[in-house]
Amino acid sequence: MKKFPGTAFIILIVLQIFFPAGLLHAKQAPPEKLIKIFEHLSKLEEKFKSEEWDGAIKETDTVSSTFKEVLPQLKKTFKVDILTTFNQRLRNLRQTIQRKNVEATQDNYIALQELLLTIMNNYEYKVPPVFVIINKYLQEAETALKKKDFKRVVSEMDEIGDFFYGANYLLKEKGVRHKDIEEFSATIRAVWAAGRAKDAKTVQHGITKLKKMSSGFLKLFETAR
């Protein structure tokens, strides 16, 4: 199993390379349509995982056009390099979709999603998008379990683990106990192991626990003034 620092480490490196000095501490209101890119990427993921390739291509077009709309605003904040990298990763994703290669598409999708989260991390959101993603992947893991797709369950736990590792500092800022953060991480690992063992009962128990805890984390942000 991954040790969970993958996404977090990549995001940290991207922050250091692409962001101007002093930017990391200056949160501001996001471009209005930036969240639309996030939403369309989510739809795109659903399309290619269902092998609806034409629909996935259309979503890449929508992401591309929406990104062009917010680009002038992003250029006020970011170095050009990160914006060029976003377009390149989107092109890579489109190419693997055109080849109908699920595994390569998944890799390119994750790379693009990580970069988008890096961009969004610079802006002030009431609920950090990373926790929305974690919740989404928990839903997908539960759906995969119902289909007895344990390979998918394990894959979703890998992704949840990576994203949670990179975002748990946000929970610490909200006063969440270290014990609770560790419990969430330990439950991810337990579900991962149970998925590998095709232990449906333990997987379901773990996912239910993760969903309950994740819901509690989300409420911390939703109720904040």
N, C-alpha and C positions, 0 to 999 in steps of 0.2 A: 504493500500500500504506500501511496505517497505520504510524505511527512508533513504535508500541508503548506510548506513555504513557497511553492511554485508560483502561484499567481501573485502573492504578496511581494515576493522578491522582484518579480518582473515589473510590477507597478512601481515599486520603490526606485528601481533603476531608471525607468522611463521618466519618473518625476525629476530625478536628478539630471538627466540628460537634456530633456526638452523644456523644462520650465525655467523661466527667468529667475534670477536670484530674488528672494524675498516673496515670491508669488505664493508659496505653499501656505502662508499664514493669512493671506488676504482672500477671504470668502466673499463672493458677491452673488447677486441674483443671476440665475442661468439664462441663456438665450431661450426664448419661449418655446421654440420647436426642438430643442435638444432632447427633451424627453420623448418626442415623437420618434427620433432615431432609435432610442432605447426600446420603444414599444414595437417598432417594425422589425428590429433585430429579433425580438422575442417571437414574433409571428414567423419570421424567416426560419428560425430554428425548428419550429413545429412543422413547417413545410418540408424541409429537407430530411428530417427524421422520419417523416411519413412517406418519403421519396416522392413528394409532389414537386417535381423539379421545375416545372413551368411556373408554379406559384412562387417557388423560392427565387427564381430569376426576377420575377416582378417585384418581389420585396427588396432585392438588391438595388433595383432601379429606383425604388421609392427612397431607400436609405441614401443613395447617391444624390438624388435631387434635393432631398431635405438637408443633407449635409452642405450642399452648395448654398442653400438659403441662409444657413447659420454661419457660414464661413467668414463673412465680413466681421461679425461680432467676435468670433473665435480668434481672428487675427489680431484683435486688440489685446488679447490676453496671452496667447501662446506663440512660441517660436514657430516659424513656418515648417520646420522639420516634422513636428508631431502631426501636423495637418496633412503633409505629404505622405507620411507613414500610414495614416488612416486610409487615404485613398488607395495606396498600394495594397494594403491588407484587404480592402474591399474588392479590388480587382482579383487578388489571389482567390478570395472566396468565390467570386463569380465563376472563375475558371474551373474550380473543382466541382461546382454545381453543374456546370455545362458538361463536365465529364461524368456526372452522376456517380461520383466517388464519395460515399458516405463518410468513410474514415478520414480522408483528407479534408473534406468539407468541415467535419467536426473540428479538426485541428485549426483550420483557418478561421472558423467561426469564433472559437475560444480566443484566438489571438486578437481578433477585431473587438470582441466584447471586452477583453482586458483593457485595450487601449481606450475604448469609449468610457469605461469606468474611471480610468485615469483622468480623462478630460473632465468628466462629471464631478470627480472628487474635488475639483477646484472651486465648484459652485456650491451655494447654500441650498440644500434640499431639506425639507422637514423630515422626511424619511429617507435615509441614505439608500440609493438604488441597489447597493450590494445586498441589502437585506430583503429587498423585493425579489432579487434573483435567487437567493437562498430559499425563500419560501416557494418560489416557482419550481426549483429543482426538487424540493421535498414532495410537491404534488406529483411531479413526473416520476419520482422513485416509487411512490405509492401506486401510481397507474401501472408502472412496469411490474410491480409485485403481483398485481391482480392478473397480469398476463403471464406470470411465472417467468418473466424475463430477468433473471438474476444478474446477468451480465450488465444489463442496463442499470439495475439497482446499484451495483458496485461502481459503475461509471459515474452515476449521479452523486454518490457519496464522495468520490474523489474530488469532484468539482465543488461540492458544498464545503468540504474540508479546506480546500485551497482558499475559497472566498472568505470563509469564516476566519481563517488564520490571519488574513490581511485586514479584516474589519473588526476584530475583537477589541481593538483600542477604542473604537467608538462606544462600545458598551462600557468599557472602563470609565470613560468620560461621563457616562450616565450613572455611574455609581454601582454598576453590576458587580457582584462579588467575584473574585478570582475563582472561587469554588464553583460557581455556577457556569462560568466560562469553560472551565476544565471539564465539567460534567457534560456540557454540550459536545465538546470535542471528543470526549471518551465515548459518548453515545454514537457519534458518527463512525468512529473506529469499530464499535461493536456491530453496528448495522453492516458495515463493509465486510467484516469477517463472517457474519451470518449469511450475507449474500453470496459470498464465495462458497460457503458450505451448503447453500440452497436450503437454509433453515427459515422457512416462511414465517413461522410463528414469532421467532426472535426478531426478524426483520420488521414485521408489522408492529410489534411492541416498541421497537426502537424508533421507527418513523413516527408513530403516534406521540411518543415522548418528545422527539425533536420538533414536531409541529406545534405542540403545546408551548414548549420553551420559546420557539421562534415567534409565536404569536405574542408572547409576553414581551419579547425584545421590541417588536414592532410598536406595541402600545406605548413603550417608553418614549418613542419619538412622536407618535401621533398625538399624545396628550401633552407634550411639552409646549410651553408658551414661548 
